[in-house]
Amino acid sequence: EVPSGVRQDIDFAVRQVYDFAVAQRNSIQNFAVEVHKGVTAGQRVIPVNVVGCYAPAGRYAHIASAYMTVATAKAAGVKTIVACSSPFRGGGMHPYVLYAFKAAGADMIMTLGGVQAIASLAYGLFTGKPADVVVGPGNKFVAEAKRMLFGEVGIDVFAGPSEVAVIADDSADPAIVASDLVGQAEHGHESPAWLFTNSRPLAQEVMRRVPQLIDALPPTARDAAGAAWRDYGEVIFCESREELVEVSDRYASEHLEVHAQDLDWWLNHLTAYGSLFLGEETTVAYGDKASGPNHVLPTKGAARYSGGLSVHKFMKTLTWQKMTREASRDIAEVTARISRLEGMEAHARTADDRLAKYFPDQNFDRGQPVEV
């Protein structure tokens, strides 16, 4: 039984994620354009047919991962969404995870975890619905399974340990900064927590507060956050905000918070992050749970060249073209000549054949065959 208050919270979060994903979907346009007289080309953006969504339930019940993945696929228009989560502490699926899957719109739900769950989603075991795309977080074994399957199926990201970076100037509240660093270090023993600042007093105060906050956590979280801060915590001092941007972009953190003045300046200058949290009023935990943008994000520097999970992952951009016979003449001549420059005679002859059929009484410069 899921208490009504829990249902209301999950339903709220599902709506946030779904509505944001719908806005993403609406920003993607089909179009057609005449690229040359008589040549019309365009694109169609359509969803994949089947998506597999995984939400782990090991140390924590990943309720948010359940609706983050499923609701986004639903907003993309995916026809069949298959969801998996592992048995929780020796029993069946965690009831809150199960409710989150249902509330977000999963079509099939299985209690299955780990590598075997990823394989089942990819190959359609038990469901007869092999996934086109498999998404969702997991441990290093789940990440490796997804890496091995990449190519046979699409995946969201090559996920590593969760990361947080905070940019803070002398206007930042060190208590809030320290709290946010610890909040993400809780994810696991290998979760980096980085502070980039141009204020030495703030850096010193944050470093004083972080161990105190860690010591006040429950045992499991204390062990994880303590090890993460000890082994992967960093505080980096920079002379200017331009240097802060340079350092931050080099680290390309999964989550990036900015506690500094002139937030629009930071928004316009930072270029490498999974998701950006501007100002003290928002925090990574909001994005992890309920604010709307997806929490499945690139790690290990992948934010330099990719973004997080969105409707785009569940959609394909398909191009098409058609042309008049008159337009085919111009395209065919160029195609024949370039094909022969490359030594691809069969390609050239597909253009020749059309010129001969459509314009039998005309001569054309089709280039000369090249021996390769």
C-alpha positions in Angstrom: 0.0 0.0 0.0 1.3 3.4 -1.0 0.2 6.2 1.4 -1.8 9.0 -0.2 0.8 11.6 0.6 3.5 9.6 -1.2 1.2 9.2 -4.2 0.6 12.9 -4.3 4.4 13.7 -4.2 5.2 11.2 -6.9 2.3 12.4 -9.1 3.6 16.0 -8.7 7.1 15.0 -9.7 5.8 13.0 -12.7 3.8 16.0 -14.0 6.9 18.2 -13.6 9.1 15.8 -15.6 6.4 15.1 -18.2 5.5 18.7 -18.8 9.2 19.7 -19.3 9.7 16.8 -21.7 6.6 17.7 -23.7 8.0 21.3 -24.0 11.2 19.7 -25.3 9.2 17.6 -27.8 7.3 20.6 -29.0 10.6 22.4 -29.7 11.5 19.8 -32.3 10.0 20.6 -35.7 9.3 18.6 -38.8 10.0 20.7 -41.9 10.3 20.7 -45.7 12.4 23.2 -47.7 13.2 23.7 -51.4 17.0 23.5 -51.3 17.3 23.9 -55.1 14.6 24.7 -57.7 12.5 21.5 -57.9 14.4 19.7 -55.1 12.4 19.4 -51.8 14.0 17.9 -48.7 12.8 17.6 -45.2 12.9 15.9 -41.9 10.5 13.9 -39.8 11.1 13.4 -36.1 9.4 10.2 -34.8 9.7 8.2 -31.6 11.3 4.8 -31.4 8.9 1.9 -30.9 10.1 0.2 -27.7 12.0 1.6 -24.7 13.4 -0.2 -21.7 13.7 1.7 -18.5 15.7 0.5 -15.5 15.5 1.8 -11.9 17.9 0.2 -9.4 16.9 -0.5 -5.8 20.1 -1.4 -4.0 21.3 0.9 -1.3 18.4 3.3 -2.1 15.0 2.9 -3.7 15.4 5.0 -6.9 11.9 6.2 -7.1 12.9 9.3 -9.1 14.8 7.3 -11.7 11.5 5.3 -12.4 9.5 8.4 -13.4 12.4 10.3 -14.9 12.9 7.7 -17.6 9.4 6.5 -18.2 7.7 9.9 -18.2 10.2 11.3 -20.7 9.7 8.3 -23.0 6.0 8.8 -22.7 6.3 12.5 -23.6 8.3 11.5 -26.7 5.4 9.3 -27.9 7.0 5.9 -27.5 4.5 3.1 -28.1 5.7 0.5 -25.7 7.6 1.2 -22.4 9.0 -1.7 -20.5 10.2 -1.0 -17.0 12.4 -3.1 -14.6 13.6 -2.7 -11.0 15.3 -5.1 -8.8 13.8 -6.8 -5.7 14.2 -4.5 -2.7 16.0 -6.0 0.3 15.0 -9.5 -0.5 11.4 -8.9 -1.3 9.4 -7.8 -4.4 9.8 -4.5 -6.2 9.7 -1.5 -3.8 6.1 -0.4 -3.8 7.0 3.3 -4.3 9.1 2.4 -7.3 6.3 0.3 -8.7 3.8 3.2 -8.2 6.3 5.6 -9.9 6.5 3.3 -12.9 2.7 3.1 -13.2 2.1 6.8 -12.6 4.6 7.7 -15.3 2.9 5.4 -17.8 5.0 2.2 -18.1 3.2 -0.4 -20.2 5.0 -3.5 -18.8 6.7 -3.8 -15.4 9.1 -6.6 -14.3 10.8 -7.2 -11.0 14.3 -7.9 -12.2 17.6 -6.2 -11.4 21.2 -5.9 -12.4 22.8 -7.1 -15.6 20.1 -9.6 -16.2 17.5 -6.8 -16.2 19.4 -4.9 -18.9 19.8 -8.0 -21.0 16.1 -8.8 -20.6 15.1 -5.3 -21.7 17.5 -5.3 -24.7 16.4 -8.7 -26.0 12.8 -8.6 -25.0 13.0 -11.6 -22.7 9.6 -12.3 -20.9 7.9 -9.5 -22.9 8.6 -10.3 -26.6 9.4 -6.6 -27.0 13.1 -6.0 -27.6 14.0 -2.4 -26.7 15.3 0.0 -29.3 16.7 2.1 -26.4 17.6 1.1 -22.8 18.0 3.8 -20.2 18.4 4.2 -16.5 21.2 4.3 -13.8 22.9 1.4 -12.0 26.1 0.2 -10.6 29.3 -0.4 -12.5 28.0 -3.8 -13.7 24.8 -2.3 -15.1 26.9 0.4 -16.8 29.2 -2.2 -18.4 26.2 -4.2 -19.6 24.8 -1.1 -21.3 28.2 -0.3 -22.8 28.5 -3.9 -24.2 25.0 -3.6 -25.7 25.5 -0.2 -27.2 25.2 -0.5 -31.0 22.6 -3.3 -30.7 20.4 -0.9 -28.8 20.7 2.8 -28.0 21.5 3.8 -24.5 21.2 7.1 -22.5 24.7 7.7 -21.2 27.9 5.8 -20.2 27.3 6.5 -16.5 29.9 6.8 -13.8 29.7 7.9 -10.2 27.5 10.9 -9.6 29.4 14.3 -9.6 28.7 17.8 -8.3 30.6 21.0 -8.8 29.7 24.3 -7.1 31.0 27.7 -8.3 30.8 30.2 -5.5 31.9 33.8 -5.0 32.0 35.9 -1.9 28.3 36.4 -2.0 27.6 32.7 -1.4 26.4 31.2 1.9 29.1 28.7 2.9 26.5 26.7 5.0 24.4 26.1 1.9 27.4 25.4 -0.3 28.7 22.8 2.2 25.3 21.2 2.5 25.0 20.9 -1.3 28.4 19.3 -1.6 27.6 16.7 1.1 24.2 16.2 -0.5 25.7 14.7 -3.6 28.7 13.0 -1.9 26.0 10.9 -0.3 25.6 9.1 -3.6 28.6 6.8 -3.1 32.2 6.3 -2.1 33.4 7.4 -5.5 31.2 10.5 -6.0 33.4 13.6 -6.6 32.3 16.9 -4.9 34.2 19.9 -6.3 34.2 23.6 -5.1 35.5 26.2 -7.5 35.7 29.7 -5.9 37.5 33.0 -6.0 37.0 33.6 -2.3 39.5 32.2 0.2 37.4 32.9 3.3 34.4 31.0 1.7 36.7 28.1 0.8 38.0 27.8 4.3 34.6 28.0 5.9 33.2 25.4 3.5 36.1 23.0 4.3 35.4 23.5 8.0 31.7 22.8 7.7 31.7 19.8 5.3 33.2 17.2 7.9 30.7 18.4 10.5 27.7 17.8 8.1 29.1 14.4 7.2 29.4 13.4 10.8 25.8 14.2 11.4 24.5 11.9 8.7 23.0 8.4 9.3 25.6 5.6 9.2 25.1 4.5 5.5 25.1 8.0 4.2 28.0 9.1 6.5 30.2 6.3 5.3 29.5 7.1 1.6 29.8 10.8 1.9 32.9 10.6 4.1 34.8 8.4 1.7 33.7 10.5 -1.3 34.9 13.7 0.3 38.1 12.2 1.6 39.1 10.6 -1.7 37.4 12.8 -4.4 36.6 16.1 -2.7 38.4 19.1 -4.2 38.5 22.9 -3.5 40.0 24.9 -6.3 40.8 28.6 -5.9 40.7 30.8 -9.0 41.6 34.5 -9.5 38.7 35.5 -11.7 35.3 34.4 -12.8 36.8 33.8 -16.3 39.2 31.3 -14.7 36.3 29.8 -12.8 34.5 29.2 -16.1 37.7 27.7 -17.6 38.2 25.3 -14.7 34.5 24.3 -14.6 34.3 23.6 -18.3 37.4 21.4 -18.0 35.8 19.3 -15.3 32.5 19.2 -17.1 30.6 18.1 -14.0 27.4 16.1 -14.2 25.7 18.7 -11.9 26.9 22.3 -11.7 25.6 24.8 -9.2 26.4 28.5 -9.4 26.2 30.5 -6.1 27.4 33.9 -7.4 26.3 37.3 -8.6 25.1 38.0 -12.2 23.6 34.6 -12.9 22.9 35.5 -16.5 26.6 36.0 -17.1 27.3 32.5 -15.9 24.5 31.0 -18.0 25.9 32.6 -21.1 29.5 31.6 -20.5 29.5 28.1 -19.0 29.4 25.4 -21.7 30.2 22.0 -20.2 27.8 20.5 -17.6 25.1 17.9 -17.4 22.6 20.2 -15.8 23.0 23.7 -14.4 21.5 25.1 -11.2 21.6 28.9 -11.1 21.4 30.5 -7.7 21.0 29.4 -4.1 17.2 29.0 -4.6 17.7 25.8 -6.5 19.9 22.8 -5.8 20.9 19.5 -7.4 18.5 17.6 -5.2 15.6 19.5 -6.7 16.7 18.4 -10.2 17.2 14.9 -8.9 13.7 14.6 -7.7 11.0 17.1 -8.7 11.8 20.3 -10.6 11.4 19.0 -14.1 14.6 18.6 -16.2 15.9 15.1 -16.3 18.4 13.7 -13.7 20.0 11.1 -16.0 23.1 13.1 -17.0 26.6 12.6 -18.4 29.6 11.9 -16.1 33.3 11.6 -16.4 33.7 14.6 -18.6 31.1 13.5 -21.2 29.3 16.8 -20.7 31.9 18.3 -22.9 30.2 16.7 -25.9 26.8 15.5 -24.8 23.8 16.3 -22.7 21.5 14.4 -20.4 18.5 12.2 -21.0 15.7 14.0 -22.9 13.0 13.2 -25.4 15.7 13.4 -28.1 17.1 10.1 -26.9 13.8 8.4 -27.7 13.3 10.0 -31.1 14.8 9.7 -34.5 15.4 12.5 -37.0 14.7 11.0 -40.4 15.4 13.0 -43.6 13.6 12.6 -46.9 13.8 14.1 -50.4 12.0 14.3 -53.7 12.5 16.3 -56.9 11.1 17.1 -60.3 12.7 15.6 -63.5 14.0 19.0 -64.5 15.7 19.3 -61.1 17.1 15.8 -61.4 19.1 16.9 -64.4 21.2 19.4 -62.4 21.7 17.0 -59.5 22.5 14.1 -61.8 25.3 15.9 -63.6 27.1 16.9 -60.4 26.5 13.4 -58.9 28.0 11.7 -61.9 31.1 13.9 -62.0 31.8 13.6 -58.3 31.2 9.9 -58.3 33.7 9.4 -61.1 36.2 11.6 -59.3 35.9 9.1 -56.4 36.2 6.2 -58.7 32.6 5.0 -57.9 31.4 4.2 -61.4 28.2 2.4 -60.4 27.1 5.4 -58.5 27.8 7.6 -61.5 25.7 5.3 -63.7 22.6 5.7 -61.6 22.7 9.4 -62.5 23.6 8.6 -66.1 20.6 6.3 -66.4 18.2 9.1 -65.3 19.7 11.6 -67.7 19.4 9.1 -70.6 15.8 8.4 -69.7 14.5 11.9 -68.9 16.6 13.8 -71.5 17.4 11.4 -74.3 18.2 14.0 -76.9 20.6 16.1 -74.8 24.3 15.8 -74.1 25.8 16.2 -70.6 29.2 16.6 -69.0 29.2 13.4 -66.8 32.9 13.3 -66.1 35.4 10.6 -67.0 35.7 7.2 -65.4 38.8 6.9 -63.1 40.6 3.7 -62.4 41.0 3.1 -58.7 
